[in-house]
Amino acid sequence: MPTVANFIEYLERFAPNHLAADWDNVGLLLGDRAADVQRVMTCLTVTPDSAGEAVEAGAHLIVTHHPILFRGAKRLTTANPEGRTVLSLVKAGVSVYSPHTAFDNTKDGINEILAQRLGLTDVVPLQRRDGPKQCKVVVFVPVKDLGRVSDAMFAAGAGHIGEYSECSFRLPGTGTFFGSDASNPVVGQKGKREEADEVRLEVVCPENLVEAVVAAVRRSHSYEEPAFDVYPLRPLRSSLGDGRIGKLPQPTPLAEMARLVKNQLGAGAVQFVGDGARPVKRLAILCGAGGEMLMDAVRSPADTLLTGELRFHDYLTAQALGLSLILPGHYATERCGVEELAGRLQQQFADVRVWSSQRERDPADWVTG
């Protein structure tokens, strides 16, 4: 039977935490990694309704898009709605995981789901990110230690390049050393300069694993003081990033595009800002609230930005810059993602029951007549 840890491992491969915004709160937010999981519910937000559904249905894990307790809480008691909701989940043994902005921006994440539903082509990130910070660790190893030291470094997380693991470079050479009276050399004698056949062993590793890799070197190396170097590497631009931008198969008038968005996302209402007859050719997409990347959409250059919601003054800024807007609401731009995530998890964990919350609704409503 899978555990919470198995789901975490899969979700962090699919939507790595380093893709999340700096201000975000992603990962396992409630629960026990070792707990067994037979039922999983996805939802956009943990509310009293969705939490109640999870408890009544016997869910062991909720994968919620929006983090619980997004703002700091000083008290969790039954005297407030947040406290009652979280305490009900604790009492029922329900764990909670949130991928949030990592899910927005990952490959096949919410922004790409929106692009696919709208038929965009040539889709790329609206704002590319740097790849993960990496270092190169170089250690000088006697030939007899080479296999043991390299295996230890690989086990500590070094040597991954793309889809390849256990990557290294090895160059033979000669090392010299002079041990003091307090030394205890494995090779040769103290008080005398010695020479030894050694191999320069190079591996790359994530910056956050450098200490673990160096510790692995020290444990596996026979020398009293192994010689090693750590070089920070310049991060390369990732193929991933925030938002998406792509081309429509054919130019579509703004008002017609807004109607298409409404139908594709099941939105209750869709606002648009701009000339309804103006053709949409290049569409930028930011699920949720995308005001912080308004200028990125202008520079991309997109002629239209699709996002859930913006402030009134963002409307005016967009108008002044000649950028059209399509605004179907926060819920409509993200709910489709948690529904597709339920299907993805069901496919990955076939013996577990997975569903998207049936009680969750857009809190906003519209007068249509």
C-alpha positions in Angstrom: 0.0 0.0 0.0 1.4 3.4 -0.9 2.2 6.0 1.8 2.1 9.7 2.0 5.8 9.7 1.3 5.2 7.8 -2.0 2.8 10.6 -3.1 5.2 13.3 -2.1 8.0 11.6 -4.1 5.8 11.5 -7.2 4.4 15.0 -6.8 7.8 16.5 -6.3 9.1 14.8 -9.5 6.1 16.1 -11.4 6.0 19.6 -9.9 9.5 20.2 -8.3 9.4 22.6 -5.4 12.1 24.8 -6.9 9.5 26.0 -9.5 7.4 27.5 -6.7 7.4 31.3 -6.1 9.7 32.4 -3.2 6.7 33.6 -1.2 4.8 30.3 -1.6 4.3 27.6 1.0 4.4 24.2 -0.8 5.0 20.6 0.2 3.5 18.5 2.9 1.8 20.9 5.2 -0.1 18.5 7.5 0.3 14.9 8.4 2.6 11.9 8.6 4.9 10.9 5.7 4.7 7.2 6.8 0.9 7.1 6.9 -0.8 4.6 4.5 -3.0 6.0 1.7 -6.0 4.4 0.1 -8.1 7.4 -0.7 -7.0 10.8 -2.1 -9.0 13.9 -2.9 -7.8 16.9 -4.9 -9.3 20.3 -4.5 -8.5 24.0 -5.3 -8.8 25.1 -1.7 -9.2 23.4 1.7 -12.5 24.9 3.0 -15.0 23.6 5.6 -17.0 22.1 2.7 -14.0 20.3 1.0 -12.5 19.3 4.3 -15.9 17.8 5.4 -16.1 15.9 2.2 -12.6 14.4 2.6 -13.4 13.4 6.2 -16.8 11.8 5.4 -15.3 9.9 2.4 -12.4 8.6 4.5 -9.7 10.3 2.5 -6.2 9.8 3.8 -4.6 12.6 1.8 -5.8 15.9 0.3 -3.8 17.4 -2.5 -4.9 21.0 -2.5 -3.7 23.7 -5.0 -3.9 26.5 -2.5 -1.9 25.9 0.8 -3.8 25.6 4.1 -2.9 28.4 6.6 -1.4 30.5 3.8 -1.1 33.4 6.2 0.5 32.8 9.6 -1.9 31.6 12.3 -1.3 32.2 16.0 -4.1 29.9 17.2 -5.7 26.8 15.9 -8.9 26.3 18.0 -12.5 25.5 17.4 -13.3 29.2 17.9 -12.4 30.1 14.3 -13.2 28.5 10.9 -9.5 27.8 10.0 -8.9 26.1 13.3 -12.1 24.0 13.1 -11.1 22.9 9.6 -7.5 22.0 10.4 -8.4 20.3 13.6 -11.1 18.2 11.9 -8.4 16.9 9.4 -5.9 16.2 12.2 -8.6 14.3 14.2 -9.4 12.2 11.1 -5.8 11.6 10.2 -5.9 13.4 6.9 -2.6 14.6 5.5 -2.5 17.7 3.3 0.0 18.5 0.4 0.1 21.6 -1.7 2.1 22.0 -5.0 0.5 25.5 -5.7 2.8 27.7 -7.9 5.1 24.7 -8.7 2.0 23.0 -10.3 1.1 26.3 -12.1 4.5 26.4 -13.8 5.6 22.8 -14.3 5.5 20.9 -17.6 1.8 19.8 -18.0 0.9 22.1 -15.2 -2.1 24.4 -15.0 -0.8 27.1 -17.4 0.0 24.4 -20.0 -3.4 22.8 -19.4 -5.1 26.1 -20.2 -2.9 26.5 -23.3 -3.9 23.1 -24.5 -7.6 23.7 -23.9 -7.4 26.8 -26.0 -5.5 25.2 -28.8 -2.3 27.3 -28.5 0.8 26.3 -30.5 4.5 27.1 -30.0 3.9 27.3 -26.3 6.8 28.5 -24.2 7.2 30.0 -20.7 6.2 33.7 -20.4 9.2 34.3 -18.1 12.0 31.7 -18.1 13.7 30.8 -14.9 17.3 29.9 -14.1 17.8 26.2 -13.6 18.6 24.8 -10.2 21.8 26.0 -8.6 24.6 23.5 -9.1 28.2 23.0 -7.9 31.1 20.9 -9.1 32.9 18.9 -6.4 36.4 17.8 -7.3 38.2 15.3 -5.1 41.7 13.7 -5.5 41.5 10.0 -4.8 44.1 7.2 -4.7 43.3 4.6 -7.4 42.3 1.9 -4.8 39.6 4.3 -3.3 38.1 5.4 -6.7 35.2 3.0 -6.8 34.3 3.4 -3.1 34.5 7.2 -3.1 32.6 7.7 -6.4 29.8 5.3 -5.3 29.5 7.2 -2.0 29.2 10.6 -3.9 26.5 9.2 -6.2 24.6 7.8 -3.3 24.6 11.2 -1.7 23.0 12.8 -4.7 25.9 13.8 -7.0 26.4 13.0 -10.6 22.9 13.7 -12.1 22.9 15.4 -15.5 19.5 15.5 -17.2 18.2 12.0 -17.6 21.6 10.5 -16.8 22.9 9.5 -13.3 26.3 8.5 -12.0 28.1 11.0 -14.3 31.7 11.9 -13.5 35.0 12.8 -15.1 38.2 11.0 -14.1 41.8 12.1 -14.9 44.9 10.3 -13.5 47.8 12.3 -12.1 50.3 12.6 -9.3 49.6 14.1 -5.9 52.2 15.3 -3.4 52.0 15.9 0.3 54.3 16.5 3.3 52.9 15.3 6.6 53.7 17.1 9.9 54.8 15.4 13.1 51.1 15.4 14.1 49.9 13.7 10.9 49.1 10.0 10.4 49.4 9.4 6.7 47.9 6.3 5.1 50.5 6.4 2.3 54.2 7.0 2.9 55.8 8.6 6.0 55.3 11.8 7.9 58.1 14.4 7.8 58.9 13.5 4.2 57.4 14.7 0.9 55.5 11.8 -0.7 54.2 11.3 -4.2 51.1 9.1 -4.9 49.2 8.0 -8.0 45.8 9.7 -7.8 42.7 10.3 -9.9 41.0 13.7 -10.2 37.3 12.8 -9.7 34.8 15.5 -10.8 31.0 15.4 -10.2 28.2 17.9 -10.3 25.6 18.1 -7.6 22.8 20.4 -6.5 24.0 23.3 -4.3 21.9 22.1 -1.4 23.6 18.6 -1.4 27.2 19.8 -1.3 27.6 19.2 2.4 26.2 15.7 2.2 28.5 14.9 -0.8 31.6 16.2 1.0 30.6 14.2 4.1 30.3 11.1 1.9 33.8 11.8 0.5 35.3 12.0 4.0 33.6 8.8 5.1 34.7 6.8 2.1 38.2 8.2 1.5 41.2 6.5 3.1 43.3 9.6 3.5 43.3 11.4 6.8 42.7 14.7 5.0 41.2 14.2 1.6 41.9 17.1 -0.8 38.8 18.4 -2.6 37.5 21.6 -4.3 33.9 22.9 -4.6 33.1 25.3 -7.5 29.8 27.1 -7.8 28.4 26.8 -11.4 26.5 29.5 -13.2 22.9 28.4 -13.6 21.6 27.9 -17.1 18.2 29.1 -18.3 15.7 26.4 -17.7 13.1 25.2 -20.3 10.5 25.9 -17.6 9.3 29.1 -16.1 6.4 31.2 -15.0 3.2 31.4 -17.1 2.9 30.5 -20.8 2.6 32.2 -24.1 1.6 30.8 -27.5 -0.1 31.4 -30.8 -3.7 30.8 -31.7 -4.2 28.6 -34.8 -5.9 31.6 -36.4 -6.5 35.2 -35.3 -9.7 35.4 -33.2 -11.6 38.6 -32.3 -11.2 39.4 -28.6 -15.0 39.1 -27.7 -15.2 35.7 -29.5 -12.0 34.5 -27.7 -13.6 35.5 -24.4 -16.7 33.4 -25.2 -14.4 30.4 -26.2 -12.6 30.8 -22.8 -16.0 30.8 -21.0 -17.0 27.6 -22.7 -13.7 25.8 -22.3 -13.3 26.6 -18.6 -17.0 26.4 -17.6 -16.7 30.0 -16.2 -19.8 31.7 -14.9 -18.8 35.0 -16.5 -15.8 36.3 -18.4 -14.7 40.0 -18.5 -12.5 41.3 -21.3 -10.7 44.6 -21.5 -10.0 46.0 -25.0 -11.6 46.3 -28.4 -13.9 43.3 -28.8 -13.2 43.2 -32.6 -9.4 43.3 -32.2 -7.8 40.0 -33.2 -6.1 37.8 -30.6 -2.9 36.3 -32.1 -0.4 35.7 -29.3 -2.0 34.9 -25.9 -0.1 35.0 -22.6 -1.5 32.9 -19.8 -1.2 33.2 -16.0 -3.6 31.1 -13.9 -5.0 32.7 -10.7 -4.0 36.3 -10.2 -1.4 37.5 -12.7 -1.0 41.2 -12.0 2.7 40.9 -11.1 3.6 39.7 -14.7 1.5 42.3 -16.6 4.7 43.9 -18.0 6.2 40.5 -18.9 3.1 39.9 -21.1 3.7 43.3 -22.8 7.4 42.6 -23.4 6.9 39.0 -24.6 5.2 40.4 -26.8 1.6 39.2 -26.4 -1.4 41.1 -27.7 -3.7 39.6 -25.0 -3.3 38.3 -21.4 -5.5 35.6 -20.0 -5.5 35.5 -16.2 -8.1 34.9 -13.5 -8.3 38.4 -11.9 -6.6 41.7 -11.8 -7.0 45.0 -9.9 -8.9 47.9 -11.5 -5.7 49.9 -12.1 -4.2 47.0 -13.9 -7.0 47.3 -16.4 -6.1 50.9 -17.0 -2.4 50.0 -17.3 -3.1 47.3 -19.8 -5.3 49.7 -21.9 -2.6 52.3 -21.9 0.0 49.7 -23.1 -2.3 48.2 -25.8 -2.6 44.9 -24.1 -6.1 43.2 -24.2 -7.2 41.2 -21.2 -9.5 38.2 -20.7 -10.5 37.5 -17.1 -12.6 34.4 -16.4 -12.1 34.5 -12.6 -9.5 32.9 -10.3 -11.5 29.7 -9.7 -12.1 29.0 -13.4 -8.5 29.3 -14.4 -7.3 26.8 -11.7 -10.1 24.3 -11.0 -9.5 22.5 -14.3 -5.9 21.8 -13.1 -7.0 20.0 -9.9 -9.4 17.9 -11.9 -6.7 16.8 -14.3 -4.3 16.2 -11.4 -6.8 13.7 -9.9 -6.7 11.8 -13.2 -2.9 11.9 -13.2 -2.7 10.6 -9.6 -5.2 7.8 -10.4 -3.2 6.7 -13.3 0.0 6.6 -11.2 -1.6 4.9 -8.2 -4.1 2.5 -9.7 -4.9 0.8 -6.4 -5.9 4.0 -4.7 -9.2 5.8 -5.1 -8.6 9.4 -6.3 -11.3 12.0 -7.0 -11.5 15.8 -7.2 -13.8 17.5 -4.7 -17.5 17.3 -5.6 -18.5 19.9 -3.1 -16.1 22.6 -4.2 -17.7 25.6 -5.9 -16.7 29.0 -7.1 -17.5 31.3 -4.2 -18.4 34.1 -6.7 -21.8 34.1 -8.5 -23.2 36.3 -11.2 -26.5 37.8 -12.1 -27.2 36.8 -15.7 -30.6 38.3 -16.4 
